[in-house]
Amino acid sequence: MPGPVRIKAGAVLGTLALVLPLFGTGHLLAQGVTLNLDFGQRLESVSDDDSEDDGVRTRTNLGFNLQSVTRSQTLTLAGQTGLVYNFSDDTDGFDVESPRLALGYQRQSRNTAFRFGVSYREVDVDDSVFVVDPETEELDLVSGEGQRRTLSYNTSLSLGREGPLRSELSYSYTDVTYSGTTDPSLDDGVTQRVNARVNFRITPTLDTSVFASWRDTDEEEPGGTDTTTFSIGVGADYQVNARTLLIARLSYDDNESVRDGEITRDTNGLGGSIGVSRAMPNGTLGFRISQAETVNGTRNQAQVSRQFELQRGELGFTLGATKTEGFSTQPLVNIVWTYGVDKFSNLTLNLGQSASTTSENVETVRTRLGIEYTRALTERSSLSSGLQFVDQDVLSDGGDDQSSIRLNVTYRHAVGDEWNLVSGVSYSTSRRDTREDEDSSTIFVGLEKSFSFRP
């Protein structure tokens, strides 16, 4: 695969291959055509275990977001990239870093909604550790050198959204390729997903459903593992009273893994879940137990959840445990907390844990923690800081435990006509059982400005 793109300084303006979020909710956006442009210029001092990134460099951040909104349709084209020139690099030219490009279309009426999107994203493997898969909302934990390129498209159709018979159908395709990597476990691959659901409103208090899902992962490298999962089932939601809701699901799950044309694992069986949610004076209380058939065997989980509405924010948490056949029981903790410290500052904390099976059929417990603090210092200046922590605890034999941490502090000050002076520092470190630790830090100062046009 080709390495990172390199261009001459004079061709900078011709390299705007760019990306941002795909779909917005059209009915919440102002109607008409809007073009937003973002520009930023930074001077950075980088210290990295990867000697190619060491030294002083300039970074130009370019981005755009074009939206056309009517009462029933939303069209979005968005992009973003960084142009980097390293003064310590003997090569004459700019590196294009983290280009992203996305096109999205949404059309909806009272009872029908159609969505389509296609996107391209390129990111350093070290940075991708902090990227959550937009399709599965799972953390794809990888680390090391090289580039990761992702091309994806998705489409969905919803019918009868406000009627007694509702149906949903969605399809997604994701193609991931790596280049310049030293980790043999990072294989190129294609993942396809199909989800279908039909809901029936039997009475004002009882909804039933029939659902099916299919997922196929095809690793393109020799010796790669191809995995296919399929599930079909039924469900019911019953409103016991104004405060209590019962939720039940029953499914048949089938999983198959193939390597070099031979079936290496084939599991199937019944899965299901039952849960209850009750409204409380200051929030909600819930309980859920579930069983699912995975490629590594039967996985059982139990969770208790509680959500509080506080005077200065909200607090929600889930406590539980997971047990996969042949592995030890693991605790699961999930917390979402937003708190207004005072009228000038806010604190946000997100902690999420989940049991997961990797593309190599390795059983893991993944943890991601995010903490963000913002404070307005004056009417024209603010200070923000954040921490991101991701961890993969491998339960299967032979796997590597790994974790990464990123810390950052940023100061902003408004200067001139809508310009912002920005400065800050960031630090990240990665740990892996079988590899040396990797550390990097960046100190930066620069200017940023956003433009908005409505033709």
Helices and strands as residue ranges (DSSP letters): E 6-7, G 9-14, G 26-28, E 32-48, G 51-53, E 55-69, E 73-86, E 94-108, E 112-124, H 125-128, E 147-159, E 165-179, E 189-203, E 206-219, E 225-239, E 244-259, E 262-280, E 283-294, E 297-310, E 313-324, E 330-342, E 345-357, E 363-376, E 381-394, E 402-415, E 419-432, E 435-453
